């Protein structure tokens, strides 16, 4: 008489899971027949028809379609490179396979085709292609992570992310400093070894990293409005242009406008990091105007900035900034002739966040209806000024129906990163776009993450994205001793 063997339930489940794994590993071949669907699949993030750097991390994505299983084919010039099966629509690209795609397709496009199965029947979506640029991107991106609150903060920190993989490490976190505010991190010419950031409230001051040495300084002087606020490193790495501001934050009662930030007073100063001296001049410091957001030309001989007629607080929505420039002598730390570069206030518009490309040919800026703090202005879009011809054009591929704001250039001038609220109108995320030799931008893509649903779960904003060419070696122990 045969004896029936009874297996524990967990053992049966283990066998079924193993069989399921074998099934998927053995069915990665492309279906011979499939019903064509005349559109590309819905995927998140949107990594379709974009230009990517030759050294970017894998563009993992989620297929947002109602099917039972999927098969994703990566190909180049009609030849299949590899396929990835997925039972839930999550597509995680192995790092080695992704690197092989970038290497094989540099200067050309690769194709992605999604097959989907339902009720034992296969369907094929239209393929999409992405172009792999010859140009690499700076290896690291530095940003502040902060909850999108208004009047208070909790946890925050400045972090660096390796763009070639998914490694994120903290540079400094406010849990080290009694939960104070820290902001306005800035680098000289994308160099990680020359950095500054501000600490507010407790341990207040500007922290400067130069030549592997860390110092904390107070840039406030008896004759200045405040300590330095918005910074721009002179290309020489010794001087920093700061705005000094009396800033007011208010709150709107209407739903589509949350916060308003504006100046009651503002000027520009030059801070010398070696002799701790502050200088200024009437060209950039006038009681009749608000001067803010300085940025240097690559040769350091010209300082660009935003300037508006000084108006009282009740007319905050009439304050409009134009773009100016002024000559500068590094040797004497003195200013030359003041020149109007872009007059948009006459068209009831306002310029903010000017940033110049490393070759000095282009200036990228935000255009808003009024004011200079574009982060909470839904109408804020990116525009590009050709400094050689004076032509202004909208950087249309970069813009959306929500806020496009703070931006910076890569060291080679081929990539820009900017913060955008396009996904939900609340959280800012870093988007990267390619800038071609003819002065045009490509469709941007959000910073890739290891898990495709990362941004739907992460409840902090990415603030002030800055490219740097190497990892920031921040002397944490020296920092902790400095603030004791």
Steps between C-alpha positions, in 0.01 A plus 500: 500500500646829393538769759400858415761753591372830637719805447480814714321790333811719501694225314234482226509878471879488466473249214237710321713813532801313362298373204371852438858628498603231254201580281599865471866427443410260220245719327713804427484431129306754299148388406480391137157657457355794687215743442631846418396793721553825314648702784791489739424359846437719800814486711615682813725688508464616142823378344382513139660689210766665713873565473710342775865536607747228416561439872153524658358242744243248367166652406278258692128546445152370579258396224161647589283267293241239612655173387602174667867499403743689284811451293721799417741484208803727469646514151750691287488526121240223486705258710368389839742588779307334783149453638360551850190311619273654762193366678399835651619757245810597694800511269835488678791510254812312616793740531732302272239468227419870525866594472528285188208694348666834568832383360351344184261784422714807573414763240197298387163378627387179664145372477265368770201283416245377753305175459205432730295188562138465608288185491787312330498752214800723425490866401778722368518871570667741260872530578668815624859611459750688715815668374831444682709817476874491446521743789526376857350676798672616821536201728312647798190703572471691828164608641323583822216272612227677690130454568295741284382695803475873524581654835682217681729206426595176668757267355706639216840446353729553203566181308703381204383242252727311260334533161670186369320282755247547779734579788389795713709616795455794739741792492350660808170447684335735747471225761872573552429863584196502725249488211583847371438615143777465242473626143651659189776248434723619217812385314770669295499382136341163588797416724414297807802626695380864502165524674291712733162483670317705763386394844213697651388556858714285731863483380414770246761596242641404163701178486777506238699201378824588315828315461377228736449760773170586660413842640182666625470874439256779568465710185279760670657843528383815673407665169332200332135396510574146612754224476548354153198322357499388135859417395706472184866395508738704290678264252830575674371320812591778743210746481129443544225735384209498745168671512411649838128506558218589734265217400128472581289185469120523480217258430219522246138425580422379147551129424726522194752730672657381824801710592647835401861593573630847422760755605451820696867586440781338304852581375805313374836460672832334418650283774872412499546155654870559565501835681139493632428837338169620352479753218218644293423798280215728387467301177369199696383661821245776460214595735284561193524142377486140614809312376513122539602161354854575382677272254846530344606471139747209454795739466406681822509843333124557506240463772140443389212555741129577530387854581158652569369839598460508878129495588318469836381160624135561412604517133681166506317383188625805308869437572662381178866425444706565190839351417810717538873454479797695630871476426729383779870516580614209716824676588340817639164340584328794333210530257481656155212616285146384578320366192139391444498155339136398494204726572195284559325719758364711215305190398384439857738210551785436741841326469644276768774236550737596215766233437763518222626203300869408553592628153344839578266490198162438664312614807215290635245674720148473642227732380210575734215752518656692789754471781814286509416194710370279221480177701134558589395657169320249279559723198878482542664369183858474377629729224836521328686816401767478229761741637666535159188591300265627774229259383265367768312173455284288723668175604168340405595131529596559866179672605167371632176637644662517843806668648840467336750669725858475629741369236871443441733398215729199477873572475503425127191714435312211338252432780276707723323390815202690638236459766142444388163448666349349186406166656261624767537878543648457849830307507799620302698232321823530298463474123791472258500625142752495216624822341615464139760698307227692316364642826193278538388276786371145494208354692614470865485194722472471876803384698488117477449299817553132576128440562267649238238597761754690711350844433146386584619398848767759583357799687777758466593758241831514315628854541785685318634224273868563418731293279848419632769305318613290796384390843500761775750395764346686790704495825215405732711474814649845443149634446373353827795646691444837336141528625561369854 
